[in-house]
Amino acid sequence: MAALASLLFSLLPLAPACAGAQEQRHEFNLSTALFTEITDNYLHPYARIPLFTIGSFTLAISITKHFILMTAVGLLVLASMFYLARKLKDPFRTPTRLQSLFEAILQYMREQVYEPVLGPEGRRFHLLCFTLFLFILYANLLGMIPPFAPIKPSGESEAVWLGGAVTGNLATTLALGLITFIVFNVSGMRAKGALGYWRRLAPEGTPGWMLPFTLLLEFVGILSKTLALIMRLFANMIGGHVALLLILLLILKFQSLAVGPIAVVVDLAIMALELFVAVLQAYIFSFLSALFIGIAQHTH
């Protein structure tokens, strides 16, 4: 029932716009409504905080809905880490259910996921990989909450509802992928030497005249792995949200009693699948990050 209520509530941000369009005898634009819900409001931010000005250029922080959600996700990750660290200071106290859940997840990820691919020398990267896991997991789960707070940007007449998945923003997944790209390349150069790391990308026995072409192909392979990491997370999250919103928006499009119940039932099924995908994508991103770091460090 809670999921059903959430699905129905997610229609509220679009209902006033649709009603206003009908009063003005304009056709409801499905693509515009969909695009508005899944993208960030960077063109119409809630506020701008200027940092510094150089000549005519001013660097400012735009407070958008994804900025707010990403800040909330970051605070949740920090709160989880501090909570677990504080609880573990007293090992003789009976653990709470939340503590047991965090400990079980952390132990599983450390022993079954990170340790086999990173090895003993890669234990210092466990915390980074687990932080990526928590950040993506919280971002995915928070993105499943329907828009819940109408906030009017300064100077604008219409409110922008707070909500959305920050992992459905290509800039977010790009930043996460770049972190992994930098870490596994730098860790590989520290383990094998700056020149040795790149030289060992080519198989042993490669003729000298083929070495530049082989290294170029290997470098393209490194970029393609990072790109796949970025696009996999982005495409899976944005695809699920598009499917959810598109089916719900059909209710406003057709305004038929026959369409409403069917759309809600289908969306409930998709939402259950999205919950599984949210956890799975966090696991995959964290595991592949650990795998890339392990491959870069080890000599094969």
DOVO-510083 format. One line per 3 residues: number of its first residue (from 1); their letters; for each residue y, x, z of C-alpha. Coordinates in nm, 4 decimals. Example, Ala and Ser with C-alpha at 12.3 -4.5 7.8 and 13.67 -1.06 7.14 Angstrom:
2
1> as> -0.4500:1.2300:0.7800 ~ -0.1060:1.3670:0.7140 $
END
This chain:
300
1> maa> 0.0000:0.0000:0.0000 ~ 0.2364:0.2871:0.0733 ~ 0.1753:0.4334:-0.2710 $
4> las> 0.2305:0.0933:-0.4290 ~ 0.5584:0.0511:-0.2439 ~ 0.6682:0.3977:-0.3536 $
7> llf> 0.5929:0.3195:-0.7151 ~ 0.7881:-0.0042:-0.7053 ~ 1.0753:0.1642:-0.5209 $
10> sll> 1.0996:0.4261:-0.7935 ~ 1.2239:0.1542:-1.0265 ~ 1.5319:0.0857:-0.8129 $
13> pla> 1.7457:0.3726:-0.9507 ~ 1.6988:0.2419:-1.3036 ~ 1.7301:-0.1297:-1.2351 $
16> pac> 2.1115:-0.1344:-1.1944 ~ 2.1562:0.0636:-1.5139 ~ 1.9265:-0.1710:-1.6989 $
19> aga> 2.1030:-0.4786:-1.5618 ~ 2.4403:-0.3385:-1.6551 ~ 2.3176:-0.2680:-2.0033 $
22> qeq> 2.2001:-0.6264:-2.0406 ~ 2.5338:-0.7637:-1.9259 ~ 2.7056:-0.5540:-2.1920 $
25> rhe> 2.4405:-0.6660:-2.4456 ~ 2.3187:-0.3123:-2.5049 ~ 1.9511:-0.2389:-2.5570 $
28> fnl> 1.7780:-0.0540:-2.2755 ~ 1.7273:0.3065:-2.3894 ~ 1.3883:0.4195:-2.2658 $
31> sta> 1.4223:0.7830:-2.3720 ~ 1.7649:0.8208:-2.2070 ~ 1.6418:0.6768:-1.8772 $
34> lft> 1.3338:0.8990:-1.8847 ~ 1.5333:1.2133:-1.9648 ~ 1.7785:1.1378:-1.6825 $
37> eit> 1.5028:1.1093:-1.4248 ~ 1.3061:1.4258:-1.5093 ~ 1.5972:1.6657:-1.5661 $
40> dny> 1.8466:1.8236:-1.3314 ~ 2.2080:1.7028:-1.3121 ~ 2.3573:2.0474:-1.3782 $
43> lhp> 2.6174:1.8967:-1.6122 ~ 2.7332:1.6582:-1.3387 ~ 2.6579:1.8352:-1.0076 $
46> yar> 2.7302:1.6824:-0.6712 ~ 2.9663:1.9703:-0.5907 ~ 3.0556:2.3237:-0.6969 $
49> ipl> 3.1009:2.6102:-0.4517 ~ 3.3025:2.8954:-0.6102 ~ 3.1886:3.2454:-0.5134 $
52> fti> 3.4324:3.4775:-0.6913 ~ 3.6581:3.4900:-0.9956 ~ 3.6959:3.7724:-1.2464 $
55> gsf> 3.9762:3.6987:-1.4884 ~ 3.9039:3.3625:-1.6457 ~ 3.5377:3.3665:-1.5361 $
58> tla> 3.4428:3.1933:-1.2113 ~ 3.0955:3.2198:-1.0646 ~ 3.0088:2.9078:-0.8684 $
61> isi> 2.7004:2.7511:-0.7130 ~ 2.6326:2.4036:-0.8505 ~ 2.4849:2.1686:-0.5918 $
64> tkh> 2.2404:1.9609:-0.7967 ~ 1.9402:1.7503:-0.7001 ~ 1.6968:2.0315:-0.7840 $
67> fil> 1.9078:2.2779:-0.5842 ~ 1.8857:2.0512:-0.2798 ~ 1.5120:1.9960:-0.3234 $
70> mta> 1.4456:2.3675:-0.3731 ~ 1.6407:2.4448:-0.0561 ~ 1.4333:2.1864:0.1290 $
73> vgl> 1.1123:2.3429:-0.0051 ~ 1.2259:2.6895:0.1048 ~ 1.3041:2.5606:0.4539 $
76> lvl> 0.9619:2.3930:0.4720 ~ 0.7911:2.7210:0.3809 ~ 0.9885:2.9104:0.6481 $
79> asm> 0.9223:2.6393:0.9056 ~ 0.5476:2.6528:0.8306 ~ 0.5378:3.0312:0.8671 $
82> fyl> 0.7362:3.0331:1.1924 ~ 0.5302:2.7446:1.3303 ~ 0.2019:2.9231:1.2635 $
85> ark> 0.3329:3.2561:1.3948 ~ 0.4532:3.0917:1.7180 ~ 0.1218:2.9128:1.7700 $
88> lkd> -0.0811:3.2290:1.7104 ~ 0.1100:3.4140:1.9834 ~ -0.1008:3.2249:2.2356 $
91> pfr> -0.4607:3.2405:2.1051 ~ -0.6018:3.0745:2.4202 ~ -0.4048:2.7511:2.3760 $
94> tpt> -0.5932:2.4622:2.2175 ~ -0.4783:2.4495:1.8537 ~ -0.3132:2.1365:1.7227 $
97> rlq> -0.4423:1.9597:1.4133 ~ -0.1554:2.0931:1.2059 ~ -0.2209:2.4461:1.3296 $
100> slf> -0.5912:2.4127:1.2488 ~ -0.5055:2.2932:0.8990 ~ -0.2737:2.5874:0.8330 $
103> eai> -0.5238:2.8354:0.9765 ~ -0.8079:2.6936:0.7657 ~ -0.6016:2.7116:0.4453 $
106> lqy> -0.4749:3.0610:0.5227 ~ -0.8209:3.1911:0.6120 ~ -0.9761:3.0431:0.2994 $
109> mre> -0.7065:3.1807:0.0689 ~ -0.7220:3.5240:0.2323 ~ -1.1007:3.5649:0.2431 $
112> qvy> -1.2151:3.3691:-0.0616 ~ -0.9246:3.4087:-0.3048 ~ -0.7079:3.7144:-0.2349 $
115> epv> -0.9518:3.9641:-0.0817 ~ -1.2037:3.9623:-0.3731 ~ -0.9376:4.0331:-0.6387 $
118> lgp> -0.6910:4.2470:-0.4439 ~ -0.9301:4.4526:-0.2353 ~ -0.8489:4.6255:0.0948 $
121> egr> -0.5579:4.8226:-0.0538 ~ -0.3929:4.5023:-0.1748 ~ -0.3759:4.3237:0.1601 $
124> rfh> -0.0006:4.3750:0.1790 ~ 0.0308:4.1255:-0.1091 ~ -0.1551:3.8460:0.0735 $
127> llc> 0.1633:3.7121:0.2299 ~ 0.3470:3.7078:-0.1045 ~ 0.0666:3.5182:-0.2776 $
130> ftl> 0.0328:3.2717:0.0097 ~ 0.4090:3.2151:0.0101 ~ 0.3919:3.1343:-0.3619 $
133> flf> 0.1078:2.8928:-0.2866 ~ 0.3012:2.7118:-0.0133 ~ 0.6251:2.7005:-0.2122 $
136> ily> 0.4606:2.5504:-0.5208 ~ 0.2482:2.3117:-0.3140 ~ 0.5474:2.1772:-0.1202 $
139> anl> 0.7564:2.1538:-0.4378 ~ 0.4811:1.9613:-0.6183 ~ 0.4228:1.7217:-0.3299 $
142> lgm> 0.7943:1.6655:-0.2722 ~ 0.8301:1.5875:-0.6412 ~ 0.5902:1.2956:-0.6028 $
145> ipp> 0.8347:1.1154:-0.3739 ~ 1.0348:0.8602:-0.5774 ~ 1.4160:0.8981:-0.6007 $
148> fap> 1.5439:0.8043:-0.2563 ~ 1.9156:0.8827:-0.2107 ~ 2.2018:0.7853:-0.4439 $
151> ikp> 2.4736:1.0511:-0.4281 ~ 2.7917:1.0214:-0.6329 ~ 2.9092:1.3527:-0.7858 $
154> sge> 3.2748:1.4338:-0.7355 ~ 3.4847:1.2887:-1.0136 ~ 3.2014:1.0714:-1.1475 $
157> sea> 3.1761:0.6923:-1.1409 ~ 2.7945:0.6652:-1.1262 ~ 2.5645:0.7967:-0.8545 $
160> vwl> 2.2781:1.0358:-0.9257 ~ 1.9616:0.9623:-0.7292 ~ 1.8110:1.2551:-0.5411 $
163> gga> 1.4523:1.3248:-0.6440 ~ 1.2302:1.5010:-0.8927 ~ 0.9931:1.7956:-0.9117 $
166> vtg> 1.1603:2.1359:-0.9105 ~ 0.8408:2.2832:-1.0593 ~ 0.9058:2.0550:-1.3561 $
169> nla> 1.2203:2.2607:-1.4157 ~ 1.1530:2.5512:-1.6517 ~ 1.4100:2.7677:-1.4707 $
172> ttl> 1.2082:2.7391:-1.1471 ~ 0.8730:2.8285:-1.3028 ~ 1.0430:3.1093:-1.4966 $
175> alg> 1.1763:3.2587:-1.1724 ~ 0.8325:3.2346:-1.0079 ~ 0.6684:3.3940:-1.3111 $
178> lit> 0.9223:3.6772:-1.3168 ~ 0.8477:3.7523:-0.9509 ~ 0.4792:3.7908:-1.0342 $
181> fiv> 0.5606:3.9959:-1.3481 ~ 0.7797:4.2404:-1.1571 ~ 0.5429:4.2723:-0.8602 $
184> fnv> 0.2248:4.3426:-1.0551 ~ 0.3918:4.5924:-1.2879 ~ 0.5710:4.7769:-1.0072 $
187> sgm> 0.2565:4.7802:-0.7911 ~ 0.0576:4.9155:-1.0853 ~ 0.3086:5.1948:-1.1441 $
190> rak> 0.3081:5.2834:-0.7740 ~ -0.0722:5.2994:-0.7706 ~ -0.1215:5.4896:-1.0979 $
193> gal> 0.2137:5.6532:-1.1593 ~ 0.4928:5.5318:-1.3866 ~ 0.3506:5.6966:-1.7002 $
196> gyw> -0.0136:5.6693:-1.5987 ~ 0.0069:5.2927:-1.5583 ~ 0.1314:5.2357:-1.9126 $
199> rrl> -0.0950:5.5054:-2.0601 ~ -0.4046:5.3475:-1.9062 ~ -0.3299:5.0176:-2.0749 $
202> ape> -0.4894:5.1705:-2.3838 ~ -0.8702:5.2098:-2.3713 ~ -1.0153:5.5564:-2.3298 $
205> gtp> -1.0795:5.7321:-2.6588 ~ -0.8027:5.5543:-2.8504 ~ -0.6908:5.7812:-3.1388 $
208> gwm> -0.3408:5.9208:-3.1030 ~ -0.2115:5.7520:-3.4160 ~ -0.3271:5.4115:-3.2834 $
211> lpf> -0.1880:5.4626:-2.9345 ~ 0.1628:5.3152:-2.9998 ~ 0.0179:5.0048:-3.1653 $
214> tll> -0.2400:4.9599:-2.8888 ~ 0.0222:4.9928:-2.6158 ~ 0.2443:4.7441:-2.7982 $
217> lef> -0.0397:4.4922:-2.8158 ~ -0.1224:4.5463:-2.4489 ~ 0.2423:4.4939:-2.3540 $
220> vgi> 0.2487:4.1717:-2.5572 ~ -0.0651:4.0723:-2.3665 ~ 0.1130:4.1282:-2.0351 $
223> lsk> 0.4052:3.9140:-2.1511 ~ 0.1731:3.6420:-2.2793 ~ -0.0115:3.6270:-1.9449 $
226> tla> 0.3176:3.5829:-1.7651 ~ 0.4319:3.3216:-2.0159 ~ 0.1056:3.1310:-1.9733 $
229> lim> 0.1560:3.1400:-1.5957 ~ 0.5060:2.9957:-1.6361 ~ 0.4234:2.7294:-1.8941 $
232> rlf> 0.1003:2.6125:-1.7290 ~ 0.2787:2.5108:-1.4098 ~ 0.5780:2.3630:-1.5930 $
235> anm> 0.3738:2.1647:-1.8462 ~ 0.1304:2.0215:-1.5927 ~ 0.4017:1.9020:-1.3568 $
238> igg> 0.6423:1.7682:-1.6172 ~ 0.3573:1.6002:-1.8071 ~ 0.2373:1.4066:-1.5062 $
241> hva> 0.5863:1.2911:-1.4110 ~ 0.6614:1.1839:-1.7673 ~ 0.3436:0.9753:-1.7722 $
244> lll> 0.4279:0.8117:-1.4377 ~ 0.7849:0.7305:-1.5319 ~ 0.7044:0.6208:-1.8850 $
247> ill> 0.4533:0.3605:-1.7721 ~ 0.6884:0.2290:-1.5026 ~ 0.9802:0.2121:-1.7440 $
250> lil> 0.7714:-0.0107:-1.9703 ~ 0.8208:-0.2824:-1.7067 ~ 1.1979:-0.2665:-1.7592 $
253> kfq> 1.1558:-0.2356:-2.1328 ~ 0.9350:-0.5421:-2.1876 ~ 1.0263:-0.7406:-1.8725 $
256> sla> 0.6928:-0.9181:-1.8846 ~ 0.4838:-1.0381:-1.5923 ~ 0.1719:-0.9299:-1.7778 $
259> vgp> 0.2916:-0.5700:-1.8111 ~ 0.3980:-0.5181:-1.4475 ~ 0.0607:-0.5361:-1.2654 $
262> iav> -0.1159:-0.3318:-1.5326 ~ 0.1539:-0.0627:-1.5224 ~ 0.1366:-0.0391:-1.1422 $
265> vvd> -0.2451:-0.0101:-1.1388 ~ -0.2419:0.2579:-1.4086 ~ 0.0318:0.4473:-1.2271 $
268> lai> -0.1651:0.4389:-0.9021 ~ -0.4560:0.6040:-1.0813 ~ -0.2267:0.8646:-1.2391 $
271> mal> -0.0589:0.9301:-0.9041 ~ -0.3980:1.0031:-0.7447 ~ -0.4670:1.2478:-1.0274 $
274> elf> -0.1194:1.3988:-0.9840 ~ -0.1909:1.4630:-0.6161 ~ -0.4988:1.6626:-0.7150 $
277> vav> -0.3069:1.8473:-0.9877 ~ -0.0266:1.9323:-0.7412 ~ -0.2710:2.1164:-0.5139 $
280> lqa> -0.4681:2.2662:-0.8024 ~ -0.1638:2.4142:-0.9778 ~ -0.0435:2.5770:-0.6563 $
283> yif> -0.3878:2.7301:-0.6117 ~ -0.4101:2.8496:-0.9746 ~ -0.0653:3.0102:-0.9735 $
286> sfl> -0.1349:3.1889:-0.6454 ~ -0.4799:3.3031:-0.7545 ~ -0.3640:3.4323:-1.0938 $
289> sal> -0.0735:3.6170:-0.9300 ~ -0.3198:3.7919:-0.6982 ~ -0.5531:3.8607:-0.9911 $
292> fig> -0.2784:4.0185:-1.2027 ~ -0.1681:4.2378:-0.9115 ~ -0.5277:4.3435:-0.8481 $
295> iaq> -0.5886:4.4282:-1.2141 ~ -0.2670:4.6312:-1.2290 ~ -0.3623:4.8339:-0.9204 $
298> hth> -0.7279:4.9011:-0.9918 ~ -0.8638:5.1438:-1.2504 ~ -1.1199:4.9859:-1.4834 $
END
